[in-house]
Amino acid sequence: MQNAPAISLDFETFNLLDLKQVGAELYAASYSLEVTVIAWAIENGPVKSVTNPRVLPAEIASHLAQGGRLRAWNAAFEWAILFNHYKLQVPWENVDCTMQRALYAGLPASLEKAGMALGLAPGMLKDNVGHRLMLQMTRPRLGGGKWHKDDPGKLARLELYCQQDVIAEREIASRLAYLPETERRVSLLDHQTNQRGIALDIPLIQSLTDLAREETSHLNQACATLTSGAVTSPGTQTAKLTAWLQAKGVPVSDGLDKAAVADLLAGVAAYAGDIKQVLELRQEVAKSSTRKLVAMTRCAGSDHRVRGQLMYYGASRTGRFSGKLIQPQNMPRPTFTKPNLKSAITAIKQGASRDTIDELFGSPLDVVASALRSCLVPGPGKLFVSYDFKQIEARVLVWLARALDTLKAFADGEDIYVREQKKIGLASRLAGKVVVLACGFGMGAPRFLETAATYGLIITLAQAIQIVCDWREANPEIVDLWYAFERAARKALFRPGVAFPVAGGKVTFQARGASFMEPATLAMTLPSGRQLFYRNIRTVPDPSRPGKGGDLTYSGIDQTTRQWVDDIRTWGGKLVENAVQATARDVLTDAALRVDAAGFGELVLSVHDELIWEVPTSLAAERAKAILAWVEKSPAFAPDLPIGAEGGVKASYGV
């Protein structure tokens, strides 16, 4: 495929729908879609363009029909336009998504920011002014009308912008390596999964929406009564609620988001009872459940399936999938037992009132939140087979550290949380669980204290210090791994081109560049052969740590702000965390590719460490056993890594 000639292609469009809200498939299939500009270039040939095309230009259609490559930034969008609007299906094997290549190379998902990170000349960069014009022209004019029909000057400017996108994309493509073959297969599976989509239980979604709306109205009325009409919608009237609280003597200084309200409630004993009740109402109605229901309704196609909900390499540092649209990755975990939740869902479907749900099951909005996962269902004549990899990161960590005793405990099926509890003398299995999940990447005592609290484990700082110290003393192989990773990374940085192995040769570090003319890029090669890239990596002096060689610092995506920044600090424990999470991802995708090749199920979703397939109902039990065997089979790149999984056949993603 890489040898076939490529056409760089870019579409500008008009639509009544919002692309970010409905996804590329519904957007491209909408009756209101109009293609306003097409720009293209074959290989290094001249950039051509047309405005308001009635049909796809013959040169583009001919190129693709003859098996030429389609190359674009976020090529899933161009693919969707070609397939849904022009009825031209391009095999994904013939698609070269430059954005996916950039993500693999450690660059941003933004064309503009990727170009800047690569140091492209101004004439090769995406046009920022044109970008704002594009956002304006993709939607109707205020009061009606279409920009591309009513303002020829703006249409001509949009055409130049589209041409510049082709230039920028082509230049970036020339500087990036192609995806490795295994990653091409993962990209193809991602595309197939997104095209397949996942079915939604529309009647249940409608019933949950009605219940949430009724309960929100009830809570709004309660708030209006408590505040004498000053606040009639505590979930949306943030300014009014802030003013009411301040008038009551409550110091609101950090806003009223989830964390701020929790902090206020923790210290509310000094205030009147109505303040506590109003804050609790805010906490209740501000839940995201209703927004999820709206997103599901908005994104469902005519066959009640939502497509395009996964993003390849969405977690840029490790390569894990992330979510879009309905974002199943951040759906809340049910707080009810499965029998109770199943009964509640049945009652809701049968039209039970808000009062009945409240009386039988508790907070209606808690019921709604717990039922969200159950809105994801198999298609007609199908069931889900779902498997969650058990403690996969903890397994990978001890495998890389060659902590043989703990590795054997995993292989023997021992409860690793109880084992850790006994190993360092902790008071409960919960404490053992928190230690396993929190301490493996160098977490200090203050952060451990905070993390423990999120799991419901309340300890003092002194206890946290003791637990962290005891864990490190009991797990010297893992502590040594942190230092080994940092030493190897630093050595690689100062000896470009030389590979430095760690973890018994399972992982290597190698740098390129590191000259006055070219900033260094550090490559971490994982056990699977995939590489993680740390761009513009260097050491930055830290006055608080004299004589330590400076901090390892690189350019990348800030995990909090999601912006490309030049000052991300890393260290041994963090490098180990990256390697562990990325290797766990490779274990997951390896299993998904093997099950797909065997034809045992059709993948419809990946959520964290869980894979969900659709299988025919009549074959579900048989296929579940076959899929489990593939899932628990150690990958070829880690034959001595014990894999465990739990799950089975399900009638919905929830209960």
FENSUL-V493415 format. One record per helix or strand. SS is the DSSP state (h for helix, s for strand). FROM is the first residue (numbers start at 0). TO is the last residue. If there is no record, write none. Layout:
BEGIN
ss=SS from=FROM to=TO
ss=SS from=FROM to=TO
END
This chain:
BEGIN
ss=s from=5 to=13
ss=h from=18 to=28
ss=s from=33 to=41
ss=s from=47 to=50
ss=h from=57 to=64
ss=s from=68 to=71
ss=h from=74 to=84
ss=h from=91 to=93
ss=s from=94 to=96
ss=h from=97 to=103
ss=h from=110 to=116
ss=h from=121 to=123
ss=h from=127 to=136
ss=h from=146 to=149
ss=h from=151 to=174
ss=h from=180 to=195
ss=s from=197 to=199
ss=h from=201 to=225
ss=h from=237 to=246
ss=h from=257 to=265
ss=h from=267 to=269
ss=h from=272 to=284
ss=h from=288 to=298
ss=s from=304 to=305
ss=s from=309 to=314
ss=s from=319 to=322
ss=h from=327 to=329
ss=h from=337 to=348
ss=h from=353 to=360
ss=h from=363 to=374
ss=s from=375 to=376
ss=s from=381 to=388
ss=h from=391 to=400
ss=h from=403 to=410
ss=h from=415 to=422
ss=h from=428 to=440
ss=h from=444 to=453
ss=h from=460 to=473
ss=h from=475 to=493
ss=s from=499 to=501
ss=h from=502 to=504
ss=s from=506 to=511
ss=s from=519 to=524
ss=s from=530 to=539
ss=h from=542 to=544
ss=s from=550 to=556
ss=s from=563 to=569
ss=h from=571 to=597
ss=s from=601 to=606
ss=s from=609 to=615
ss=h from=616 to=630
ss=h from=635 to=637
ss=s from=644 to=649
ss=s from=651 to=651
END
